[in-house]
Amino acid sequence: MAYGIGEAAKIVGVSPTTVRVWTADFGDFFSEFATPQKGQTRAYTDRDIAILATIKELRSQQKSNEAITSALVQGELVDVSHIESSLAQTVGDGKSTLITRLTAAIAKFEGELAATKEALERTRQELAGERQARIAAEKEAARLAGKLEVLEAQSKQSSK
C-alpha cells in the first residue's frame, strides 16, 4: 500500500515537514517512491512507514543520526503492527478527503463546463445573426448589382 506524505505523517505522528526532513536525511533507506525525482509525488510504502516509525522511536531516545543510520543498516525496524488500526483509519480518512477534494473539483469543472456551454450558445446565436445579416447584405448587393446593370443598359441606350 502507498501513502501520501500527509497520511504517512499522520500514521507516524509527526508533521509532513518532519517526514520530508527524515526522508532527505535517511534517503538511502527509503523506497524510490518516497524519494522521487523533483516534481514527482512522494508515496510511502508500509516499509517506509516502518522506517519513519523507527526514526521517530530512536529520536525520542535522543539517538544521533549516526546511531539511527547504524540501526537502519542493521535492519532494526520498529514493529508497526500496533498501528495497523491507525493505518486503516488514515486510509479511510485519506479516501474521504480524496473523495471530498474530487467532488469539489468535479463541481468546479461542471460549473466551468456550464459557463462554457452558455458562452458557446451565445456565440452560436451571434453567428446565426451575423449569417442572416450576411445573407441579407448579399441579397441587397445582388439587387443593387441588378439595378446597376439596368441603369448601365439605359445609359448606353440613351447615349446612342
C-alpha positions in Angstrom: 0.0 0.0 0.0 1.2 3.5 -0.7 0.5 6.6 1.4 0.9 10.3 0.6 3.2 12.4 2.8 0.3 13.7 4.9 -1.0 10.2 5.5 2.5 8.9 6.4 3.0 11.8 8.8 -0.4 11.2 10.5 0.3 7.4 10.8 3.7 8.0 12.4 2.6 11.0 14.5 4.8 13.7 13.1 4.5 16.7 10.7 4.8 16.4 7.0 7.8 18.6 7.2 9.5 16.2 9.6 8.7 13.3 7.2 10.4 15.3 4.4 13.5 16.1 6.5 13.8 12.5 7.6 13.3 11.2 4.1 16.1 13.5 3.0 18.4 12.7 5.9 18.0 8.9 5.6 17.0 8.7 1.9 19.1 5.6 1.2 16.8 3.5 3.3 13.5 4.6 1.8 11.9 3.2 -1.3 12.3 5.0 -4.6 8.7 6.1 -4.3 9.4 8.1 -1.1 12.4 9.7 -2.7 11.2 10.6 -6.2 12.8 12.9 -8.7 12.0 16.6 -8.5 8.4 17.3 -9.5 7.1 13.9 -8.8 4.7 13.0 -5.9 6.1 11.2 -2.9 4.5 7.9 -1.9 5.4 5.9 1.2 5.2 2.1 1.4 4.5 0.1 4.5 8.3 -0.5 4.9 8.8 3.3 4.6 6.3 3.8 7.4 8.3 1.3 9.5 11.5 3.3 8.8 9.8 6.5 9.8 8.4 4.9 13.0 11.9 3.6 13.7 13.5 7.1 13.2 10.8 8.6 15.5 11.4 6.0 18.2 15.2 6.5 18.0 14.8 10.3 18.0 12.7 10.0 21.2 15.6 8.2 22.7 17.9 11.1 21.8 19.8 9.0 19.3 22.1 10.8 16.8 21.8 10.5 13.0 24.8 8.1 13.0 23.1 5.8 15.6 19.9 5.9 13.6 21.8 5.1 10.4 23.5 2.2 12.1 20.2 0.8 13.4 18.7 1.1 9.9 21.8 -0.5 8.3 21.3 -3.4 10.7 17.6 -3.7 9.7 16.4 -2.8 13.2 12.9 -1.6 12.3 10.1 -0.8 14.8 7.2 -3.3 14.7 4.4 -1.2 13.2 1.7 -3.9 13.6 0.4 -1.9 16.6 -0.5 1.0 14.3 -2.5 -1.1 11.8 -5.7 0.3 13.1 -4.2 3.8 12.6 -3.3 2.8 9.1 -6.8 1.6 8.3 -8.3 4.8 9.9 -5.9 7.0 8.0 -6.5 5.3 4.7 -10.3 5.7 5.3 -9.7 9.4 6.2 -7.5 9.8 3.2 -10.1 8.3 0.9 -12.8 10.5 2.5 -10.5 13.6 2.0 -9.7 12.5 -1.6 -13.4 11.9 -2.4 -14.2 15.4 -0.9 -11.5 17.0 -3.0 -12.5 15.2 -6.1 -16.2 16.1 -5.6 -15.2 19.7 -5.2 -13.1 19.6 -8.3 -15.9 17.9 -10.3 -18.3 20.6 -9.1 -15.9 23.3 -10.2 -15.4 21.7 -13.6 -19.1 21.3 -14.0 -19.6 25.0 -13.3 -16.9 25.9 -15.8 -18.5 23.5 -18.3 -21.9 25.1 -17.8 -20.4 28.6 -18.3 -18.6 27.4 -21.4 -21.8 25.9 -22.8 -23.6 29.2 -22.2 -20.8 31.1 -24.0 -20.9 28.6 -26.9 -24.6 29.1 -27.2 -24.2 32.9 -27.2 -21.6 32.6 -29.9 -23.8 30.3 -32.0 -26.6 32.9 -31.7 -24.3 35.7 -32.7 -23.0 33.7 -35.6 -26.6 32.9 -36.7 -27.4 36.7 -36.5 -24.3 37.5 -38.5 -25.1 34.8 -41.0 -28.6 36.3 -41.5 -27.1 39.8 -41.8 -24.6 38.5 -44.4 -27.3 36.8 -46.4 -29.4 40.0 -46.3 -26.4 42.0 -47.4 -25.7 39.6 -50.3 -29.3 39.8 -51.4 -29.1 43.6 -51.2 -25.8 43.6 -53.2 -27.4 41.3 -55.8 -30.4 43.6 -56.1 -28.2 46.7 -56.4 -26.0 44.9 -59.0 -29.1 44.2 -61.0 -30.3 47.8 -60.7 -26.8 48.9 -61.8 -27.0 46.7 -64.9 -30.3 48.2 -65.8 -29.1 51.7 -65.3 -25.9 51.0 -67.3 -28.1 49.5 -70.1 -30.4 52.5 -70.0 -27.4 54.8 -70.1 -26.0 53.0 -73.2 -29.4 53.3 -74.9 -29.8 57.0 -74.2 -26.2 57.8 -75.4 -26.9 56.2 -78.8 
